[in-house]
Amino acid sequence: MLKIGILVAMGMEAGKLISRIEGAQPESAAGKKFVRGNIGQAEVLLHQCGWGMKNAEKGVRALAEHFKPDVIVNYGVSGGIVPEIKLAETVVALSSFPASGRKYVGNAAELTDQSLARFAAGILPHARLEKISTSLGIIFNRKRKTRVADRSGAVCIDMETYTAARTANELGVSLLVIRCLSDTYNSASLLAFAKNGEIAAESVAKDTEAVIKALAARGA
């Protein structure tokens, strides 16, 4: 049976997929909390790591050490940094460029698993296969968004993908990243996130479930 680790930042996002896990049972190891069960023909272990680059790195390591998965799927919501991407659109990451406001925290993109990304995009015909940028904090200012988009070629931004990908690559674990837009280039604010976050979280959980079932059915 395929073993898939699932990494998610927020409780709002985690709950939407936990409700889709068959036989979901909590467990703990090395001070970390997980939820174990099945999605389709895959055995899954979900870990809610919390926001941010450091937490994403710790989360990937925890899943790799405790579960030894064949694949890690990192899913969640993100914000648009170009005008053409719309609310609730799904993005499958090809790569992630680190940015923190005006300053980059690294020079090279960390690639996610390209074959997995293209497979997932094939399962989700509505999804965009794109670059994602990762920031140390939330960016609301449109000028700053434009600078990040122009320098990286990314269409959306989050706070976890870069270090999740870097750590997965270091450990030799395949990583797939799926995001759904909870706010857009023009409407980004905490109010917009509060209003649209639940919708985006439900959408990305549904897409993640579909991709995990397809991965398990093909066997890798």
C-alpha positions as CSV (number, residue, x, y, z in Angstrom):
1,M,0.0,0.0,0.0
2,L,1.3,3.5,-0.9
3,K,2.3,5.6,2.1
4,I,1.5,9.3,1.8
5,G,2.5,11.9,4.3
6,I,0.3,14.9,4.4
7,L,1.6,18.3,5.6
8,V,-0.7,21.2,6.3
9,A,-0.2,24.5,8.2
10,M,-3.5,25.5,9.7
11,G,-6.3,23.8,11.6
12,M,-8.9,25.2,9.2
13,E,-7.1,23.5,6.3
14,A,-6.4,20.3,8.3
15,G,-10.0,19.7,9.4
16,K,-11.3,19.8,5.8
17,L,-9.2,16.8,4.9
18,I,-9.3,14.9,8.2
19,S,-13.1,14.5,7.6
20,R,-12.3,12.7,4.4
21,I,-9.8,10.3,5.9
22,E,-11.3,6.8,6.5
23,G,-10.7,5.4,10.0
24,A,-8.9,8.6,11.1
25,Q,-7.1,8.1,14.4
26,P,-4.8,10.5,16.3
27,E,-1.4,9.5,17.4
28,S,1.8,11.1,18.8
29,A,5.5,10.6,18.3
30,A,8.5,12.7,19.4
31,G,6.2,15.4,20.7
32,K,4.4,15.8,17.4
33,K,0.7,15.0,16.7
34,F,-0.5,13.1,13.7
35,V,-3.7,11.7,12.2
36,R,-3.5,8.2,10.6
37,G,-6.0,6.5,8.3
38,N,-6.7,5.8,4.7
39,I,-7.7,7.8,1.6
40,G,-8.7,5.4,-1.2
41,Q,-6.0,2.7,-1.4
42,A,-3.3,4.9,0.3
43,E,-2.3,4.8,4.0
44,V,-1.9,8.4,5.1
45,L,-0.4,10.2,8.0
46,L,-1.4,13.9,8.4
47,H,0.6,16.4,10.3
48,Q,-0.5,20.0,11.1
49,C,2.8,21.8,11.3
50,G,1.8,25.4,11.9
51,W,2.5,28.5,9.7
52,G,5.9,29.5,8.4
53,M,9.1,28.2,6.8
54,K,10.6,26.8,10.0
55,N,7.5,24.9,10.9
56,A,7.3,23.5,7.4
57,E,10.9,22.2,7.6
58,K,10.2,20.6,11.0
59,G,6.9,19.1,9.6
60,V,8.6,17.5,6.6
61,R,11.3,16.0,8.9
62,A,8.7,14.7,11.3
63,L,6.7,12.9,8.6
64,A,9.9,11.5,7.0
65,E,11.3,10.2,10.3
66,H,8.1,8.9,11.8
67,F,6.2,7.6,8.7
68,K,8.9,7.1,6.0
69,P,6.3,8.0,3.3
70,D,6.7,7.3,-0.4
71,V,5.3,10.8,-1.1
72,I,4.6,13.9,1.0
73,V,1.7,16.1,-0.1
74,N,1.7,19.6,1.2
75,Y,-1.7,21.3,0.7
76,G,-3.3,24.6,1.8
77,V,-4.4,28.1,0.8
78,S,-2.3,30.9,-0.7
79,G,-2.6,34.4,-1.9
80,G,-2.5,35.7,-5.5
81,I,0.4,38.0,-6.5
82,V,-0.7,38.6,-10.2
83,P,-4.0,40.1,-11.3
84,E,-5.0,37.3,-13.6
85,I,-5.2,34.5,-11.0
86,K,-8.7,34.3,-9.5
87,L,-10.2,33.5,-6.1
88,A,-10.5,29.7,-5.4
89,E,-8.2,28.8,-8.3
90,T,-6.1,25.7,-7.7
91,V,-2.3,25.9,-8.3
92,V,0.0,22.9,-8.4
93,A,3.6,24.0,-7.7
94,L,6.4,23.3,-10.1
95,S,8.9,25.2,-8.0
96,S,9.1,27.8,-5.2
97,F,11.2,31.0,-5.0
98,P,12.0,32.3,-1.5
99,A,11.1,35.9,-0.8
100,S,10.6,38.0,2.3
101,G,9.1,41.4,1.3
102,R,11.7,43.1,-0.9
103,K,14.6,40.7,0.0
104,Y,15.1,37.2,-1.2
105,V,16.2,34.7,1.4
106,G,17.8,32.5,-1.2
107,N,19.0,32.6,-4.8
108,A,17.7,29.4,-6.3
109,A,14.3,27.8,-6.6
110,E,13.7,24.5,-4.8
111,L,12.0,22.1,-7.2
112,T,9.1,20.0,-6.2
113,D,8.7,16.6,-7.8
114,Q,8.1,17.5,-11.4
115,S,6.5,14.2,-12.5
116,L,4.2,14.3,-9.5
117,A,3.2,17.9,-10.2
118,R,2.4,17.1,-13.8
119,F,0.4,14.0,-12.8
120,A,-1.6,16.0,-10.3
121,A,-2.3,18.7,-12.9
122,G,-3.6,16.0,-15.2
123,I,-6.0,14.7,-12.4
124,L,-7.2,18.3,-11.8
125,P,-8.0,19.8,-15.2
126,H,-9.0,23.1,-13.6
127,A,-5.6,23.5,-11.9
128,R,-2.8,25.7,-13.0
129,L,0.8,24.3,-13.1
130,E,2.9,27.3,-11.9
131,K,5.7,28.6,-9.8
132,I,5.0,29.6,-6.2
133,S,6.8,32.2,-4.1
134,T,7.3,31.7,-0.3
135,S,7.6,34.6,2.2
136,L,8.5,34.9,5.8
137,G,5.3,36.8,6.3
138,I,2.0,37.8,4.7
139,I,2.3,40.3,1.9
140,F,-0.7,42.6,1.2
141,N,0.9,45.5,-0.6
142,R,0.3,45.2,-4.3
143,K,3.6,46.9,-5.3
144,R,5.5,44.3,-3.3
145,K,3.5,41.5,-4.8
146,T,4.3,42.8,-8.3
147,R,8.0,42.9,-7.5
148,V,8.0,39.3,-6.2
149,A,6.0,38.1,-9.2
150,D,8.3,39.9,-11.7
151,R,11.5,38.5,-10.2
152,S,10.3,35.0,-9.6
153,G,7.6,34.3,-12.3
154,A,5.3,33.1,-9.5
155,V,1.6,33.6,-9.5
156,C,0.9,33.1,-5.8
157,I,2.6,33.2,-2.5
158,D,2.6,31.2,0.8
159,M,4.7,30.7,3.9
160,E,5.7,27.1,3.6
161,T,6.5,25.7,0.1
162,Y,10.1,26.7,-0.2
163,T,11.4,25.1,2.9
164,A,9.1,22.1,2.6
165,A,10.6,21.5,-0.9
166,R,14.2,22.2,0.2
167,T,13.9,19.8,3.2
168,A,12.1,17.1,1.1
169,N,14.9,17.3,-1.5
170,E,17.5,17.0,1.2
171,L,15.9,13.9,2.6
172,G,15.2,12.4,-0.8
173,V,11.4,12.4,-0.4
174,S,9.1,13.2,-3.3
175,L,7.0,16.3,-2.5
176,L,3.8,17.5,-4.2
177,V,2.4,21.0,-3.4
178,I,-1.2,21.9,-4.0
179,R,-2.6,25.4,-3.2
180,C,-6.0,27.1,-3.6
181,L,-6.4,30.9,-3.7
182,S,-8.0,32.4,-0.5
183,D,-7.3,36.0,-1.6
184,T,-6.3,37.7,-4.8
185,Y,-3.9,40.4,-6.0
186,N,-6.6,43.1,-5.6
187,S,-8.5,41.9,-2.6
188,A,-5.9,40.7,-0.2
189,S,-6.5,41.6,3.4
190,L,-7.1,39.7,6.7
191,L,-10.8,40.4,6.1
192,A,-10.7,38.8,2.7
193,F,-8.8,35.8,4.1
194,A,-11.4,35.4,6.9
195,K,-14.2,35.5,4.4
196,N,-12.7,33.2,1.7
197,G,-10.4,31.0,3.6
198,E,-13.0,28.4,4.5
199,I,-14.1,28.1,0.8
200,A,-10.5,27.8,-0.4
201,A,-9.6,25.2,2.3
202,E,-12.6,23.1,1.4
203,S,-11.7,23.2,-2.3
204,V,-8.0,22.3,-1.8
205,A,-8.9,19.5,0.5
206,K,-11.3,18.0,-2.1
207,D,-8.5,18.4,-4.8
208,T,-5.9,16.8,-2.5
209,E,-8.2,13.8,-1.8
210,A,-8.7,13.3,-5.5
211,V,-5.0,13.4,-6.2
212,I,-4.1,11.0,-3.4
213,K,-6.7,8.5,-4.6
214,A,-5.3,8.7,-8.1
215,L,-1.7,8.3,-6.9
216,A,-2.7,5.2,-4.8
217,A,-4.6,3.7,-7.7
218,R,-1.5,4.0,-10.0
219,G,0.8,2.7,-7.3
220,A,3.3,5.6,-6.9
